[in-house]
């Protein structure tokens, strides 16, 4: 199953994990979890995964690869708003484009991990 892990963590935790990952790679071990996004605050995560963008991910996973126009119709939303949301999700790596330039969700599972100290 394809999965991406989203973390909300402080800078110290992020850099500690990065150092540990670098040590594993230097030791010839494979990367532990290449599909991760990290945010320094809950506000930053919430700004990316707004209610509309979360609904977009769910709908896109449901209907499969789609053009932005057909996705906007399926969501009952304005094309420009959906286009803007897709651009943000593409930048974050939560959606991708296929060979026909259709948008799709490459993840079957999105796991979020929030450290309360970092979320404050």
C-alpha positions in Angstrom: 0.0 0.0 0.0 1.3 3.4 -0.9 1.5 5.7 2.2 2.7 9.1 3.0 3.3 10.2 6.6 2.7 13.8 7.6 4.4 15.1 10.8 4.0 18.2 12.9 7.2 18.6 14.8 9.6 21.2 16.1 12.8 22.0 14.3 14.9 20.1 16.8 12.9 16.9 16.2 13.1 17.3 12.4 16.8 17.8 12.4 17.4 14.9 14.8 15.4 12.6 12.5 17.3 14.0 9.5 20.7 13.2 11.1 19.5 9.7 12.0 18.4 9.1 8.5 21.7 10.4 7.1 23.6 8.0 9.4 21.5 5.1 8.1 22.2 6.1 4.5 25.9 6.6 5.2 25.9 3.1 6.7 24.5 1.7 3.5 21.0 1.1 4.8 18.0 2.1 2.8 16.0 5.1 3.7 13.5 4.3 6.4 10.4 6.2 5.1 10.9 8.3 1.9 7.3 9.4 1.8 7.1 12.1 4.5 6.1 15.7 4.8 7.1 17.6 7.9 5.5 20.8 9.2 6.7 23.0 12.1 3.3 23.9 13.3 -0.3 22.7 13.2 -1.2 26.1 11.6 1.1 25.4 8.6 -0.4 21.9 8.2 -4.0 23.2 8.5 -3.2 25.9 5.9 -2.2 23.3 3.4 -4.9 20.7 4.2 -7.9 23.0 4.4 -11.3 21.4 4.4 -11.7 22.0 0.6 -8.3 20.5 -0.2 -9.1 17.4 2.0 -12.4 17.0 0.2 -10.5 17.3 -3.1 -8.1 14.5 -2.1 -11.0 12.2 -1.1 -13.0 13.0 -4.3 -9.9 12.5 -6.5 -9.1 9.2 -4.9 -12.7 8.2 -5.5 -12.9 9.1 -9.2 -9.3 8.4 -10.2 -7.1 10.5 -12.5 -9.0 13.6 -13.7 -8.5 16.9 -15.4 -8.8 20.0 -13.2 -12.0 20.9 -15.0 -13.7 17.5 -14.4 -12.5 17.5 -10.8 -14.1 21.0 -10.3 -17.4 19.7 -11.8 -17.3 16.6 -9.5 -16.7 18.8 -6.5 -19.2 21.4 -7.5 -16.6 24.1 -7.2 -15.2 26.9 -9.3 -12.4 25.9 -11.7 -10.0 28.6 -10.5 -10.3 27.6 -6.9 -9.7 23.9 -7.7 -6.8 24.9 -9.9 -5.2 26.8 -7.0 -5.8 24.0 -4.6 -4.3 21.4 -7.0 -1.2 23.6 -7.4 -0.7 23.7 -3.6 -1.2 19.9 -3.3 1.2 19.3 -6.3 3.9 21.4 -4.6 3.5 19.4 -1.4 3.5 16.1 -3.2 0.1 15.0 -2.1 -1.2 14.8 -5.7 0.7 14.0 -8.9 0.2 14.2 -12.7 0.1 11.2 -14.9 1.4 10.9 -18.5 -1.8 12.5 -19.8 -1.4 15.4 -17.3 -4.4 14.3 -15.3 -4.2 14.8 -11.6 -4.3 11.8 -9.2 -3.6 10.9 -5.6 -0.7 8.4 -5.5 -1.4 7.5 -1.8 -3.9 4.9 -0.5 -3.1 6.1 3.0 -2.2 9.4 4.6 -1.0 9.1 8.2 -0.6 12.2 10.4 1.5 12.4 13.5 1.3 15.5 15.7 3.6 16.0 18.7 1.6 18.2 21.1 4.7 20.3 22.0 5.3 21.1 18.4 1.6 21.8 17.7 1.4 24.5 20.3 
